[in-house]
Amino acid sequence: MSEEPANNSFGILRSLKKLIFEDSPEPSVPESKQTVVPSVMETKKGEGVTNNPPTNLTQNTSDLPPADVKQMKLKVLEILERINEPGLDFFEVWNAAAEMGSVNAGSIKAAFTSLKYVDKTLDKDKLVRTGQNYAAELQKVIDKETSQKQQQKENIEQNQVAERASLTAEIQRLEQNMEELREKLGSRQKELKDINSKYEPQLKDIDAKIAVGNTAVAEVITDIKNALNIIQTNIN
């Protein structure tokens, strides 16, 4: 990529993006290279990936939304651009082949033939070696991020298990409390139903004692009055 004519002619990533997005609008990519390799599985603010990429490696790729896969392939190509080595190699030949409309045997051979005149060191061995290196580097990136996402998934699963256990225990405690409350409620309802029979005998006993007391006092007072009448009548 140190050769300026190659950059101006083929525009790194421009053609590869066209192959991915076909006629859809092409997102802008900064021209300046960055040494920091971005995350494949994280999106920048405002980018159009609608769902998080799957961390389950066993997921059937046919189930993935095509738009998400295209957006993710764009991010992979951006990473590839950042790890692209100086000079002409597999990446430039691949991109130049895409510039011709599709990547096939004819376009790759034509791109290789054209770029070989720009860089005499470009040969089949270099294409194979650099292509394999790029694939290996991309695999390292995704392996690292998959491991990180897997760890994140495991942490979330652990939190899920812990919270489920906590909620289950709390529900059991509440159910036990509810059972105890139901038993206590039933007992109190029975006590309320039997409250008259509990206190009625005592109330009747008190009423009887009051009646007896009043009757006895009234009779004694009557006896006293009779005695007073006798005294007043018979004693001078």
C-alpha positions as CSV (number, residue, x, y, z in Angstrom):
1,M,0.0,0.0,0.0
2,S,3.0,2.3,-0.1
3,E,2.5,2.7,-3.9
4,E,0.3,5.8,-4.4
5,P,-1.0,4.7,-7.8
6,A,-2.5,1.5,-6.3
7,N,-4.3,3.5,-3.7
8,N,-5.8,5.9,-6.2
9,S,-6.8,3.3,-8.7
10,F,-8.4,0.8,-6.5
11,G,-9.5,2.6,-3.3
12,I,-8.9,0.1,-0.5
13,L,-12.2,-1.5,0.6
14,R,-14.4,0.5,-1.8
15,S,-14.9,-2.4,-4.2
16,L,-15.1,-5.1,-1.5
17,K,-17.8,-3.1,0.2
18,K,-19.8,-2.8,-3.0
19,L,-19.7,-6.6,-3.3
20,I,-21.1,-6.9,0.2
21,F,-23.8,-4.2,0.1
22,E,-24.6,-4.4,-3.6
23,D,-26.7,-1.3,-4.4
24,S,-27.2,-0.2,-0.7
25,P,-25.6,3.0,0.5
26,E,-22.0,2.6,1.4
27,P,-21.0,3.7,5.0
28,S,-18.1,6.1,5.2
29,V,-14.7,4.7,6.3
30,P,-11.9,6.9,7.7
31,E,-9.1,7.1,5.2
32,S,-6.4,7.4,7.9
33,K,-5.2,4.1,9.2
34,Q,-5.3,3.3,12.9
35,T,-3.0,1.0,14.7
36,V,-5.6,-0.1,17.2
37,V,-7.6,-3.1,15.9
38,P,-11.3,-2.5,16.7
39,S,-13.7,-5.0,18.1
40,V,-15.5,-7.2,15.6
41,M,-18.5,-7.8,18.0
42,E,-18.9,-4.3,19.2
43,T,-20.6,-1.5,17.1
44,K,-19.8,2.2,17.1
45,K,-22.4,4.6,18.2
46,G,-24.8,5.2,15.5
47,E,-23.9,2.2,13.3
48,G,-26.7,0.1,11.9
49,V,-26.2,-3.3,13.3
50,T,-29.7,-4.2,14.6
51,N,-28.8,-7.1,16.9
52,N,-25.8,-8.2,18.9
53,P,-23.8,-10.8,17.0
54,P,-24.3,-14.3,18.4
55,T,-21.9,-15.7,21.0
56,N,-23.3,-19.2,20.6
57,L,-20.9,-20.7,18.1
58,T,-23.3,-23.6,17.4
59,Q,-26.0,-21.2,16.0
60,N,-27.0,-22.0,12.4
61,T,-25.7,-19.2,10.2
62,S,-28.8,-19.5,8.0
63,D,-30.8,-18.2,11.0
64,L,-28.8,-14.9,11.1
65,P,-30.3,-11.8,9.7
66,P,-28.6,-11.1,6.3
67,A,-28.4,-7.3,7.0
68,D,-26.5,-8.1,10.3
69,V,-24.1,-10.4,8.6
70,K,-23.4,-7.8,5.9
71,Q,-22.7,-5.1,8.5
72,M,-20.5,-7.4,10.4
73,K,-18.5,-8.3,7.3
74,L,-17.9,-4.6,6.8
75,K,-16.4,-4.4,10.2
76,V,-14.2,-7.4,9.5
77,L,-13.0,-5.7,6.3
78,E,-12.2,-2.6,8.3
79,I,-10.1,-4.6,10.6
80,L,-8.4,-6.3,7.6
81,E,-7.6,-2.8,6.2
82,R,-6.0,-1.8,9.5
83,I,-3.8,-4.9,9.6
84,N,-3.0,-4.7,5.9
85,E,0.8,-4.8,5.4
86,P,2.6,-2.1,3.3
87,G,3.1,-2.9,-0.3
88,L,1.1,-5.0,-2.7
89,D,-0.1,-8.4,-1.6
90,F,-3.2,-10.6,-1.4
91,F,-5.3,-7.7,-0.1
92,E,-4.7,-5.4,-3.0
93,V,-5.2,-8.2,-5.6
94,W,-8.4,-9.2,-3.9
95,N,-9.7,-5.6,-3.8
96,A,-8.7,-5.0,-7.4
97,A,-10.5,-8.2,-8.5
98,A,-13.6,-6.9,-6.7
99,E,-13.2,-3.6,-8.6
100,M,-13.9,-5.6,-11.8
101,G,-17.4,-6.6,-10.5
102,S,-16.8,-9.9,-8.9
103,V,-14.1,-12.0,-7.4
104,N,-13.5,-15.0,-9.6
105,A,-10.6,-16.8,-11.4
106,G,-10.6,-14.3,-14.3
107,S,-10.7,-11.1,-12.2
108,I,-8.1,-12.4,-9.7
109,K,-5.8,-13.3,-12.5
110,A,-6.3,-10.0,-14.3
111,A,-5.7,-8.0,-11.0
112,F,-2.6,-10.0,-10.3
113,T,-1.2,-9.4,-13.8
114,S,-1.9,-5.7,-13.6
115,L,-0.4,-5.2,-10.1
116,K,2.6,-7.3,-10.8
117,Y,3.8,-4.5,-13.1
118,V,3.6,-2.1,-10.1
119,D,5.4,-4.4,-7.6
120,K,7.9,-6.9,-9.2
121,T,8.0,-8.9,-5.9
122,L,4.3,-9.9,-6.2
123,D,4.0,-13.5,-7.1
124,K,1.8,-16.5,-6.3
125,D,3.7,-17.5,-3.2
126,K,3.4,-14.0,-1.8
127,L,-0.3,-14.0,-2.5
128,V,-0.9,-17.3,-0.8
129,R,1.4,-16.5,2.1
130,T,-0.1,-13.0,2.8
131,G,-3.7,-14.3,2.2
132,Q,-3.2,-17.1,4.7
133,N,-1.6,-14.6,7.2
134,Y,-4.6,-12.3,6.9
135,A,-7.0,-15.1,7.5
136,A,-4.9,-16.3,10.5
137,E,-4.8,-12.8,12.0
138,L,-8.6,-12.4,11.5
139,Q,-9.1,-15.8,13.2
140,K,-7.0,-14.6,16.1
141,V,-9.1,-11.5,16.5
142,I,-12.4,-13.4,16.4
143,D,-11.0,-16.2,18.7
144,K,-10.0,-13.6,21.3
145,E,-13.3,-11.7,21.1
146,T,-15.3,-15.0,21.1
147,S,-13.4,-16.0,24.3
148,Q,-14.2,-12.6,25.8
149,K,-17.8,-12.8,24.8
150,Q,-18.0,-16.4,26.1
151,Q,-16.7,-15.2,29.4
152,Q,-19.2,-12.4,29.4
153,K,-21.9,-14.9,28.6
154,E,-20.8,-17.2,31.5
155,N,-20.8,-14.2,33.9
156,I,-24.4,-13.4,32.8
157,E,-25.4,-17.0,33.1
158,Q,-24.0,-17.1,36.6
159,N,-25.9,-14.0,37.6
160,Q,-29.0,-15.5,36.1
161,V,-28.6,-18.7,38.1
162,A,-27.9,-16.8,41.3
163,E,-30.8,-14.5,40.8
164,R,-33.1,-17.5,40.0
165,A,-32.0,-19.3,43.2
166,S,-32.5,-16.1,45.2
167,L,-36.0,-15.5,43.8
168,T,-37.0,-19.1,44.2
169,A,-35.9,-19.1,47.9
170,E,-37.8,-15.9,48.5
171,I,-40.9,-17.2,46.8
172,Q,-40.7,-20.3,49.0
173,R,-40.4,-18.1,52.1
174,L,-43.3,-16.0,51.0
175,E,-45.4,-19.1,50.2
176,Q,-44.5,-20.5,53.7
177,N,-45.5,-17.2,55.3
178,M,-48.7,-17.2,53.3
179,E,-49.5,-20.7,54.5
180,E,-48.8,-19.7,58.1
181,L,-51.0,-16.6,57.6
182,R,-53.8,-18.7,56.1
183,E,-53.6,-21.0,59.1
184,K,-53.6,-18.0,61.5
185,L,-56.5,-16.4,59.6
186,G,-58.5,-19.6,59.8
187,S,-57.8,-19.8,63.6
188,R,-58.8,-16.2,64.1
189,Q,-62.0,-16.6,62.0
190,K,-63.0,-19.6,64.2
191,E,-62.3,-17.6,67.4
192,L,-64.4,-14.8,66.0
193,K,-67.2,-17.2,65.2
194,D,-67.1,-18.7,68.7
195,I,-66.6,-15.4,70.6
196,N,-70.3,-15.3,71.7
197,S,-70.2,-18.8,73.1
198,K,-67.0,-17.9,74.9
199,Y,-68.2,-14.8,76.7
200,E,-72.0,-15.5,76.9
201,P,-71.8,-17.8,80.0
202,Q,-69.7,-15.2,81.9
203,L,-72.1,-12.4,80.9
204,K,-75.1,-14.4,82.0
205,D,-73.4,-15.4,85.3
206,I,-72.7,-11.7,86.0
207,D,-76.3,-10.8,85.1
208,A,-77.6,-13.5,87.5
209,K,-75.4,-12.4,90.3
210,I,-76.5,-8.8,89.8
211,A,-80.1,-9.9,89.9
212,V,-79.6,-12.1,93.0
213,G,-77.7,-9.3,94.8
214,N,-80.3,-6.7,94.0
215,T,-83.1,-9.0,95.0
216,A,-81.4,-9.9,98.3
217,V,-80.7,-6.3,99.1
218,A,-84.2,-5.3,98.2
219,E,-85.6,-8.0,100.5
220,V,-83.3,-7.0,103.4
221,I,-84.3,-3.3,102.9
222,T,-87.9,-4.4,103.0
223,D,-87.3,-6.3,106.2
224,I,-85.6,-3.3,107.7
225,K,-88.5,-1.0,106.8
226,N,-91.0,-3.5,108.3
227,A,-89.0,-3.5,111.5
228,L,-88.9,0.3,111.6
229,N,-92.7,0.4,111.1
230,I,-93.1,-2.0,114.1
231,I,-90.8,0.1,116.2
232,Q,-92.6,3.3,115.4
233,T,-95.9,1.7,116.1
234,N,-95.3,-0.2,119.3
235,I,-92.5,1.6,121.1
236,N,-93.3,4.8,123.0
